[in-house]
């Protein structure tokens, strides 16, 4: 009875704000995490108290957002992984945990597709995605403690400060997994970073007040939310895959899909800025002093909006978009493939990059559009590097051409983003047909151009000489 009463109230609130009830509930957890974070940072001290605080409010958020049924998958997968960490030999535990976590996440995605085809309602699949990052990273860091003693050259350099020497206690383990500011939709973070935070050691020993930076970030979140509500009204992305899209001129279709994707990016940015505000408020987002001696809150940042939106290259866009997950992919997929070989070749690096995109597709789910997008984005990323590593000194008007190149790659990125959110293959095909496939044709021509001319390889040889 109480749950149905809450649901009805949030349906009313959602209709007032202009969002579904589940998103209105999510907004509540965002705002509560800021308040709880400020309280924890200022008043809750001592590792045990902080562990209990994190678990209590994380699980309450989960119950509020998803109900008891929504936490069943969390309970099952986290329990299985802890048993794996206990029972599998430490030197071999990372890959089984990674495979199980990704495999169980795949089951969750498939179940969602069956029960809510092409739906966007907030269910516990997002929680499971974040959990997959946390569980696999913990397993790799735990295995690294063994590898470091036997073959230290196989541990990527940035991992050496994240090694987990001792199996976490159940209290530490569930506190890490349930931390309220990142429990529902992230961001994921490293276990050793969290342990230092709970124990208030290292950079967290004398972390500054979180109130001002948290409120500033919260203010940005609210601005993005207003922009999203306005943008969704004028540029809903769903039009791109509909028959009505053909009624407009080609130039307007191009203009429209770019604007629609700008709005979609604001949607993601809004959620990430809210989680950043909660992470900052708790103090976990603190990363010490930057090079200029100022307080840095970069550990809570999931997006640098201006760099992601106006990136010069596809790589720069990736590096500033969903940053914690990009770091997870780099640390536990790309770098693991690279460091298996003492002198990785260009082919191995290329294989590591393409493998990262494939795993990223699995992590997101199984809608056809995800794999179309990641396939072409992998090519887009390769061509982008080729363009900016080549010597174009023989061309006139280089400054103007540079901006033209940026505009083309920006539009290609937006096109691939629309492909991603349309989900269904036939909607994707309809959209691409409406714009005459020009972004994909441009990528294909660019790929052939560099493979035939080898312009990027010539520039590398010149640099070496």
Secondary structure, 3 states (H helix, E strand, C coil): CHHHHHHHHHHHHHHHHCCCHHHHHHHHHHHHHHHHHHHHHHHCCCHHHHHHHHHHHHHHHHHHHHCHHHHHHHHHHHHHHHHHHHHCCHHHHHHHHHHHHHHHHHHHHHHHHHHCCCCCCCCCHHHHHHHHHHHHHHHHHHHHHHHHHHCHHHCCHHHCCCCCCCCCCHHHHHHHHHCHHHCCCCCCCCHHHHHHHHHCCHHHCCCCCCHHHHHHHHHHHHHHHHHHHHHHHHCCHHHHHCHHHHHCCHHHHHHHHHHHHHHHHHHHHHHHHHHHHHHHHHCCCCCCECCCCCECCHHHCCCCHHHHHCCCCHHHHHHCCCHHHHHHHHHHHHHHHHCCCCCCCHHHHHHHHHHHHHHHHHHHCCCHHHHHHHHHHHHHHHHHHHHHHCCCCCCCCHHHHHHHHHHHHHHHHHHHHHHHHHCCHHHHHHHHHHCCCHHHHHHHHHHHHHHHHCHHHHHHHHHHC
